[in-house]
Amino acid sequence: MFSMRVLTPPGLADSVLSALADLEGVSNVLASGVTRDGRMQAITADVTGYSVDETFTRLNEAGIDPSSVRLLRVSPVSTPLVA
């Protein structure tokens, strides 16, 4: 599983959200606030390994430069957290 962050101009955020909306293997899509200077907006999602290529294809079609995308491999916590 990968955690993905896309930094996009706010005017492209709806295009990014639409591109990710029905993509198999992409979940927990979240549009965050705009940066302090108002130039960029963060969109995050969880992406399975088998969906990474198609995710980049769709982001490219939405006008997102690949250098604006960050992927971080994450692993689920395997033991329950106890308070």
C-alpha positions as CSV (number, residue, x, y, z in Angstrom):
1,M,0.0,0.0,0.0
2,F,1.2,3.5,-0.8
3,S,0.2,6.8,0.7
4,M,0.0,9.4,-2.1
5,R,0.1,13.2,-1.9
6,V,-0.6,15.4,-4.9
7,L,0.1,19.1,-4.8
8,T,-2.0,20.9,-7.4
9,P,-3.2,24.4,-8.1
10,P,-6.7,24.7,-6.6
11,G,-8.2,25.1,-10.1
12,L,-7.1,21.5,-10.9
13,A,-8.3,19.9,-7.7
14,D,-11.7,18.9,-9.0
15,S,-10.0,17.3,-12.0
16,V,-7.7,15.3,-9.8
17,L,-10.6,14.2,-7.5
18,S,-12.6,13.1,-10.6
19,A,-9.6,11.2,-11.9
20,L,-9.3,9.2,-8.7
21,A,-13.0,8.8,-7.9
22,D,-13.7,5.5,-9.5
23,L,-10.2,4.1,-9.8
24,E,-9.9,0.5,-8.4
25,G,-7.3,0.3,-5.7
26,V,-7.5,3.9,-4.7
27,S,-9.3,4.7,-1.4
28,N,-9.5,7.3,1.3
29,V,-9.2,10.2,-1.2
30,L,-9.1,13.5,0.8
31,A,-8.8,17.1,-0.5
32,S,-7.1,19.2,2.1
33,G,-6.8,22.9,2.5
34,V,-4.9,25.4,0.4
35,T,-1.3,26.4,1.2
36,R,-0.8,29.7,3.0
37,D,0.0,31.5,-0.2
38,G,-3.1,30.1,-1.9
39,R,-1.1,28.6,-4.8
40,M,-1.4,24.9,-4.0
41,Q,-3.9,22.4,-2.6
42,A,-3.0,18.9,-1.2
43,I,-5.0,15.8,-2.2
44,T,-4.1,12.5,-0.5
45,A,-5.2,8.9,-1.1
46,D,-4.2,5.4,-0.3
47,V,-3.1,3.5,-3.5
48,T,-2.5,-0.2,-3.8
49,G,0.6,-1.3,-5.7
50,Y,-1.3,-2.7,-8.6
51,S,-3.0,0.7,-9.1
52,V,0.1,3.0,-9.2
53,D,0.6,3.0,-13.0
54,E,-3.0,3.7,-13.8
55,T,-3.1,6.4,-11.0
56,F,-0.2,8.2,-12.6
57,T,-1.8,7.9,-16.1
58,R,-5.0,9.4,-14.8
59,L,-3.2,12.2,-13.0
60,N,-1.2,13.0,-16.1
61,E,-4.4,13.1,-18.1
62,A,-5.8,15.6,-15.5
63,G,-2.8,17.9,-16.1
64,I,-0.7,17.0,-13.1
65,D,3.1,16.9,-13.4
66,P,4.5,13.7,-12.0
67,S,7.0,15.8,-9.9
68,S,4.0,17.1,-7.9
69,V,3.2,13.6,-6.7
70,R,4.7,11.8,-3.7
71,L,4.3,8.1,-2.9
72,L,5.3,6.6,0.4
73,R,5.1,2.9,1.0
74,V,3.2,2.2,4.2
75,S,2.5,-1.0,6.1
76,P,-0.5,-1.6,8.3
77,V,0.0,-2.0,12.0
78,S,-0.1,-5.8,12.6
79,T,-0.8,-5.8,16.3
80,P,-3.7,-4.0,18.0
81,L,-3.0,-0.8,19.7
82,V,-3.8,-1.0,23.4
83,A,-4.6,2.1,25.4
